[in-house]
Each structure stands twice: as C-alpha cells, then as structure tokens.
Amino acid sequence: MVIGVLQVELTLPASNSLKDKRRLVKSLLDRLHNQFNVAAAEIDAQDNHRRAHLAVTCVSSEAKHANQILSHVMSTVDREFIKEQVGEIIQRDLKDPRIGFVSVTGVEVSADLRHAKVFVSVLGEEQAKVDTMAGLASAQGYVRGELGRRLQMRFSPEVLFRLDDSIERGVRVMSLIRQVTENQGDAEPPRPDRRRSPKKS
C-alpha cells in the first residue's frame, strides 16, 4: 500500500476576509474529495485570509497510480484557482460598459500553464453577448497581467475567452420538457368504451 501526499500553498490577493477565503477553500476541498476520492484539508495559515496551505492524501496499491491521482489533483487546483481569480477580476476590476453579466463556467489549462482558455456564460440577448465578448477580448492583456500577479509565477498564462452556451441550451431543453409535460397534462384522458359486448348465447 502506498500513501501519496501533496501540499499546496495558495496566495489569495483578492480575498478580503476569512469568510471569502473559507468559501473558496471549502469549495475546492469538496471538489477534490468528490472528484478524486482523496482526503484534503487546510493544515496551516487558517487565520490568514490571503494564504491557504492545503494537504491532499490518497491511498493506492501502486506508487505510479498515486502519483497520477495527485497530478490530476494539482491540475484541478490550477484550473479552479484560475477560474476563481478570473471571475473576481471580471466582476471587480473590468469597467468596460460593453461587458454585461458574466459567469465563468470553466477553464482549460495547458500542461505548462502558459495558455488558459476561459469559458464564460453571458446573460442577455445575442447583441449583449457579442458586446460582452468584444469587451472581454479587449481586456485579455489586463486579465493576463493581473492573473500573473495573483498566481505569482515567472510567467502568466495567455488568456482566451470563449462563449459557453451550454447553460442556455440546458434551460431551453428544460423549458421544452416542461411544455410537453404541461400539454400532456391538459390533454383530455381517453374516454372509456361504453359499447356493450354482445351477449353470448
């Protein structure tokens, strides 16, 4: 039996209170536990709202498998941290009037962390989406610089924004299902056949 241990230190410059930090840390720890079936906890700096020191452990029959699990865990931490930070930057820092209500739905990061594809959902009509994506495209350089400052890395990942309409498609599908269900409920039930069967002689 092999026990793998991974320690991660995160800097949280956008966290303004312990409440902000605990929300972020709890969300991340729950995600790691549910996705990888690992034990994860904050082990130090609990009273510092700008830092988080996490430990993740897994148990496997082979060292190679344990390393693979922890490697996937580290990749997930990178994606979730970038997702959280980009969302904070969009909501708090970007003042472009073209940018409407945006939610960051996911992030794809290259293995060397030099490229980050950020998927966003935009609330509103088609023109609002076009305007928002144009505003985000013009802010990619700023987001990249701010993300690099927060990640405190030698280089900052190139950020590309992509529109994610999966939520909207899901809403449309649920609406159609609801309409079909309601129409079926309004339909008159079949009337019983009142014709008498012929009597047997």
Residue pairs with C-beta under 8 A, 6 or more apart in sequence:
1 59
1 60
1 61
2 59
2 60
2 61
2 62
2 63
2 65
2 66
3 57
3 58
3 59
3 66
4 57
4 58
4 59
4 60
4 63
4 66
4 67
4 69
4 70
5 55
5 56
5 57
6 55
6 56
6 57
6 70
6 73
6 74
7 43
7 53
7 54
7 55
7 56
8 52
8 53
8 54
8 55
8 56
8 74
8 77
9 51
9 52
9 53
9 54
10 51
10 52
10 53
10 54
10 77
10 81
11 50
11 51
11 150
11 151
11 152
12 20
12 21
12 24
12 49
12 50
12 51
12 52
13 50
13 149
13 150
14 20
14 85
14 88
14 89
14 92
14 150
15 21
15 24
15 49
15 50
16 49
17 49
18 47
18 49
20 49
21 49
21 50
21 52
24 52
24 84
25 42
25 52
25 54
27 80
28 54
28 77
28 80
28 81
29 40
29 41
29 42
29 54
31 76
31 80
32 38
32 40
32 56
32 73
32 76
32 77
33 39
33 40
35 76
36 58
36 69
36 72
36 73
36 76
37 58
38 56
38 57
38 58
38 69
38 73
39 56
39 57
39 58
40 54
40 55
40 56
40 57
41 54
41 55
42 52
42 53
42 54
43 53
43 54
43 55
44 53
45 51
45 52
45 53
54 77
56 70
56 73
58 66
58 69
58 70
58 73
59 66
60 66
60 69
75 109
78 109
78 113
79 106
79 107
79 108
79 109
80 107
81 151
82 107
82 109
82 116
82 118
82 147
82 151
82 157
83 104
83 106
83 107
83 118
85 147
85 150
85 151
86 104
86 107
86 116
86 118
86 143
86 147
86 159
87 103
87 104
89 143
89 146
89 147
90 99
90 102
90 104
90 120
90 136
90 143
91 102
93 142
93 146
94 135
94 136
94 139
94 142
94 143
96 135
96 138
96 139
97 135
98 131
98 132
98 134
98 135
99 131
99 132
99 135
99 136
99 139
100 122
100 123
100 124
100 128
100 131
100 132
101 122
101 123
101 124
102 120
102 121
102 122
102 123
102 132
102 136
103 120
103 121
103 123
103 167
104 118
104 119
104 120
105 119
105 120
105 121
105 164
105 166
105 167
106 118
106 119
106 164
107 116
107 117
107 118
107 119
108 116
108 117
108 119
109 115
109 116
109 117
109 157
110 116
110 157
113 153
113 155
113 157
114 155
114 157
114 158
115 157
115 158
115 160
116 147
116 157
116 158
116 159
116 160
117 160
117 162
118 159
118 160
118 161
118 162
119 162
119 163
119 164
120 132
120 133
120 136
120 161
120 162
120 163
120 164
121 163
121 164
121 165
121 166
121 167
121 168
122 128
122 129
122 132
122 133
122 163
124 132
129 163
133 161
133 163
136 143
136 161
137 161
140 158
140 159
140 160
140 161
143 159
144 156
144 157
144 158
144 159
145 156
147 156
147 157
147 159
148 155
148 156
148 157
149 156
